[in-house]
Amino acid sequence: MSKNEEMTVLQHMEELRRAVIVSVIATFVMSAAGWALNDRVLEVLLQPVTATGNQIVYIGVTEAIMTRLKLAFFLGFLAALPVILWQFWGFILPALRKVERIYFTAFVLLSFLLFVGGVAFGFFAVFRLCVMMLLKYGGSEIVPMLSIGKYISFTLSFLLPFGLVFEMPLAAFFLARLEVITYRTMVGGRKIAIVSVVVFSSALVSSPDIFSVLLLAAPIYLLYELSATIVKVVEWSIRRRKEGKTLRTSLAGIKRLAQRIKLRFVPR
């Protein structure tokens, strides 16, 4: 390896180190802001429990403070996600062409919006109903004593997969553009997708109630179908572009052939 190539590698490593440092700093700064919003966010997250007349307790001396720290870091990561994505995509942007840079910029923005939208959908459309239904299983004879630490851990582990699953349509779009997956593959994998979604939902909800499981599984499977539709549209656009290119090539070939015929029969 030459000296110039070695310097280039070192410069790339320096850029990567800078991206990591900026991402960590952004997360800590946003976590400080998240700490300031802890009370309001906790009020929203605890609403599914408090709405049923129950209360949340803490059973360890450090449980309350550690839970607040965990929640602050989660909020900080969520708020700093655009910066984190931009830093790591910015690391590879110099190697891309202008059109590709536009695509990656749109990818960063859409991936953040889909992740936040997935978390919001998971909480307001699914999580609240699941918690209210699960608390009814105790009946009137058993009083629930919910620990704040376990409740927040359960909440975050419940919501994070929604943010990741909502990235499915975007991932399907790019994989279809790269011709890695096809619509036929998506259709053929429907049965496996249904079983996987139900198993995943059962493990996440941890409830014997099939309604709670289906409440979580239904929107995830709808995202799979939406992703399959996106793949179909992308395949159609790629096929049209290839057909147009083939037609232009054929027309150009016919034009060249006509010119050769014309030159052959034109008297010199």
C-alpha positions in Angstrom: 0.0 0.0 0.0 1.4 3.4 -1.0 1.7 6.3 1.3 -1.0 8.2 -0.4 -3.4 5.2 -0.1 -2.4 4.9 3.6 -3.2 8.6 4.2 -6.5 8.1 2.5 -7.4 5.2 4.7 -6.4 7.2 7.8 -8.5 10.1 6.7 -11.5 7.9 6.3 -11.0 6.5 9.8 -10.7 10.0 11.1 -14.0 10.9 9.4 -15.6 7.8 10.9 -14.3 8.7 14.3 -15.7 12.2 14.0 -19.1 10.9 13.0 -19.2 8.6 16.1 -18.1 11.5 18.4 -20.7 13.9 16.9 -23.4 11.2 17.3 -22.5 10.5 20.9 -22.4 14.2 21.8 -25.8 14.7 20.0 -27.3 11.8 22.0 -26.1 13.2 25.3 -27.2 16.7 24.6 -30.7 15.5 23.6 -30.8 13.2 26.6 -30.3 16.3 28.8 -33.3 17.8 27.1 -35.1 14.5 27.5 -34.4 14.6 31.3 -36.1 18.0 31.4 -39.2 16.4 29.7 -39.2 13.3 31.9 -42.2 14.2 33.9 -44.4 15.0 30.9 -43.3 11.9 29.0 -43.9 9.7 32.1 -47.3 11.1 32.5 -48.2 10.1 28.9 -46.5 6.7 29.2 -48.3 5.9 32.5 -51.7 7.0 31.2 -52.8 3.5 30.2 -52.2 2.4 33.8 -53.5 5.5 35.6 -56.6 5.5 33.4 -57.7 2.2 35.0 -57.3 3.6 38.5 -54.0 1.8 39.3 -50.7 3.3 40.4 -47.1 2.7 39.6 -44.6 2.0 42.4 -40.8 1.5 42.7 -39.4 -1.2 44.9 -35.7 -0.4 44.8 -33.9 2.6 46.2 -32.3 3.4 42.8 -35.1 2.2 40.6 -36.8 5.5 40.1 -33.6 7.4 39.2 -32.3 4.6 36.9 -35.7 4.5 35.1 -35.6 8.2 34.5 -32.1 8.0 33.1 -33.1 5.1 30.8 -36.1 7.1 29.6 -34.0 10.2 29.1 -31.5 8.3 27.0 -34.2 6.8 24.9 -35.7 10.2 24.3 -32.2 11.6 23.5 -31.5 8.8 21.0 -34.9 9.4 19.4 -34.3 13.1 19.1 -30.7 12.7 17.9 -31.6 10.0 15.4 -31.6 12.5 12.4 -28.1 13.7 13.4 -26.8 10.1 13.8 -28.2 9.0 10.5 -26.9 12.0 8.7 -23.4 11.5 10.2 -23.1 7.9 9.1 -24.7 8.6 5.7 -22.4 11.6 5.3 -19.5 9.3 5.8 -20.2 7.6 2.5 -21.8 10.6 0.6 -18.5 11.8 -1.0 -18.3 8.5 -2.8 -21.8 8.9 -4.4 -22.9 10.8 -7.4 -25.2 13.8 -7.3 -28.4 11.8 -7.9 -27.4 9.1 -5.4 -26.8 11.9 -2.8 -30.4 13.1 -3.3 -31.7 9.5 -2.8 -29.7 9.1 0.4 -30.8 12.4 1.8 -34.4 11.4 1.2 -33.6 8.1 2.8 -32.3 9.7 6.0 -35.4 11.9 6.3 -37.9 9.1 5.5 -36.2 6.6 7.8 -36.5 9.0 10.7 -40.1 9.9 10.0 -41.0 6.2 9.6 -39.3 5.2 12.8 -40.9 8.0 14.9 -44.3 7.3 13.2 -43.9 3.6 14.1 -43.2 4.3 17.7 -46.1 6.7 17.9 -48.5 4.3 16.2 -47.3 1.5 18.5 -48.1 3.5 21.6 -51.4 5.2 20.7 -53.0 2.5 18.6 -51.7 -0.7 20.1 -49.9 -0.4 23.4 -52.6 1.5 25.3 -55.2 -1.1 24.4 -52.9 -4.0 25.2 -52.1 -2.6 28.7 -55.7 -1.9 29.5 -56.8 -5.4 28.4 -53.9 -7.1 30.2 -54.7 -5.3 33.5 -58.3 -6.7 33.4 -57.1 -10.3 33.7 -56.3 -9.8 37.4 -60.0 -9.3 38.2 -61.3 -7.5 41.2 -59.7 -9.8 43.7 -56.0 -9.2 42.7 -54.5 -5.7 43.0 -51.7 -5.0 40.5 -48.5 -3.6 41.9 -46.6 -2.4 38.9 -42.9 -1.5 39.2 -41.9 1.6 37.3 -38.6 0.0 36.2 -40.2 -3.1 34.7 -43.1 -1.1 33.2 -40.8 1.4 31.4 -38.6 -1.5 30.2 -41.7 -3.3 28.9 -42.9 -0.1 27.2 -39.6 0.6 25.4 -39.2 -3.1 24.3 -42.7 -3.0 23.0 -42.4 0.3 21.1 -38.9 -0.1 19.6 -39.9 -3.0 17.3 -42.7 -0.8 15.9 -40.1 1.8 14.9 -38.0 -0.9 13.2 -40.9 -2.6 11.5 -42.2 0.7 10.0 -38.9 0.8 8.1 -40.0 -2.2 6.1 -41.5 -0.3 3.1 -38.4 1.8 2.8 -36.1 -1.2 2.9 -38.3 -3.0 0.4 -38.1 0.0 -2.0 -34.3 0.0 -2.0 -34.0 -3.8 -2.2 -36.4 -3.8 -5.1 -34.4 -1.0 -6.8 -31.3 -3.1 -6.4 -33.3 -6.1 -7.8 -32.5 -8.1 -4.7 -36.1 -9.0 -4.0 -39.0 -9.4 -6.3 -42.8 -9.3 -6.0 -43.0 -13.0 -6.6 -40.6 -13.6 -3.7 -42.8 -11.4 -1.5 -46.0 -13.2 -2.5 -44.3 -16.6 -2.0 -43.3 -15.6 1.5 -46.7 -14.6 2.7 -47.4 -17.8 4.7 -44.0 -17.5 6.4 -44.6 -13.8 7.0 -48.0 -14.5 8.7 -46.5 -17.2 11.0 -43.5 -15.0 11.8 -45.6 -12.0 12.6 -47.9 -14.0 14.9 -45.0 -15.6 16.7 -43.2 -12.3 17.1 -46.4 -10.6 18.4 -47.0 -13.4 20.8 -43.5 -13.1 22.2 -43.8 -9.3 22.5 -47.2 -9.2 24.1 -46.7 -12.2 26.4 -50.4 -12.6 26.8 -52.7 -15.6 26.3 -55.3 -13.3 24.8 -55.4 -13.9 21.1 -57.1 -10.5 20.5 -54.1 -8.7 22.0 -51.7 -10.7 19.7 -53.8 -10.0 16.6 -54.0 -6.3 17.6 -50.2 -6.2 17.3 -49.8 -8.6 14.4 -52.4 -7.0 12.0 -50.6 -3.7 11.4 -47.3 -5.4 11.0 -48.7 -7.8 8.4 -50.3 -4.8 6.6 -46.9 -3.2 6.4 -45.7 -6.4 4.7 -48.4 -6.2 2.1 -47.6 -2.5 1.6 -44.0 -3.4 1.1 -45.0 -6.1 -1.5 -47.1 -3.5 -3.4 -44.1 -1.1 -3.4 -41.9 -3.9 -4.8 -44.4 -4.5 -7.5 -44.5 -0.8 -8.5 -40.7 -0.6 -8.5 -40.5 -3.8 -10.7 -42.9 -2.2 -13.1 -40.9 1.0 -13.4 -37.7 -0.9 -13.9 -39.3 -3.1 -16.6 -40.6 0.0 -18.4 -37.2 1.6 -18.3 -35.5 -1.5 -19.6 -38.1 -1.9 -22.4 -37.6 1.8 -23.3 -33.9 1.3 -23.4 -34.3 -1.8 -25.6 -36.6 0.1 -27.9 -34.2 3.0 -28.3 -31.3 0.5 -29.0 -33.4 -1.3 -31.6 -34.4 2.0 -33.3 -30.7 3.1 -33.3 -29.8 -0.2 -34.9 -32.4 0.2 -37.5 -31.3 3.7 -38.2 -27.7 2.6 -38.7 -28.7 -0.3 -40.9 -30.8 2.1 -43.1 -27.8 4.5 -43.4 -25.5 1.6 -44.5 -28.2 0.5 -47.1 -28.5 4.0 -48.3 -24.7 4.4 -48.7 -24.5 1.1 -50.6 -27.1 2.0 -53.2 -26.2 5.6 -53.6 -24.2 5.9 -56.9 -20.7 7.3 -56.4 
